[in-house]
């Protein structure tokens, strides 16, 4: 189950990265604004936060164990 969850999280991060660069971050797109912050900045910030959270979750479900050194 851990391996399946980890793969889903990896797929989500890759998909979010590709979609954000293909569709969200367009050149010269500043509208809509959110509290006078341009579109590219607040969507970039949101995408970054989501990727950090997904990376943290993926680290919890990483399927491989470290070898124990004795």
N, C-alpha and C positions, 0 to 999 in steps of 0.2 A: 504494500500500500504506500509506503514511503517513497518508493521509486516512482510510482505513478503520479503522486502529488508533486514530486520534484520536477518531473517532466512537464506537467501542466504549468507549473510556475515558470519554468524556463521558456516554454512556448508563449506564455502570456507576455513576458518581458520582450522577447524577440518581436512578437506581433505589435506590441505597443510602440517599440522603437521604429519599426518599419512604417507603421501607419502614421506616426507623428511626423516623420520626415517627408513622407510622400503627400500627406493631405493637410496636416495641421499647420506646419511651418511653411507658409507660402511667402514669396518675396513681396515686400511692400504692403503686407496685410497688417493694418493696425486696428481695424474695427472688427468686432465690437470692443469697446473699452470696459474695464471693470475698475471702478474707482480711479479713473484717469490713468490706468496702467494699460499699455497697449496689449493687444491680443497675443502677440508672440511671447511677451514676457510672462503673462499669467498662465498661459497654457504650457509654456516650457517649465515653469515652476511646478505646476500640477503634475506634469508627466514625470519630472524628476522625483517628486515625493512618492508617486505611485511606484516607480522603479526601485527606489530605495526600500520601500515597504516589501515589495515582492522579493527583492534580493535577500532581505532579512528572513522572510518566511522560507525561502528556498534553502538558506543556510541551516535552518532547523530541520529540514526534511532531506538533506543531502544523503544519498543512499550508501556512500562508502565510509567505512570506518578508518580512523588512523591506526596504523600498526603500533602496538604497545612496545616501547623500548625498555629493555631491562638491563 
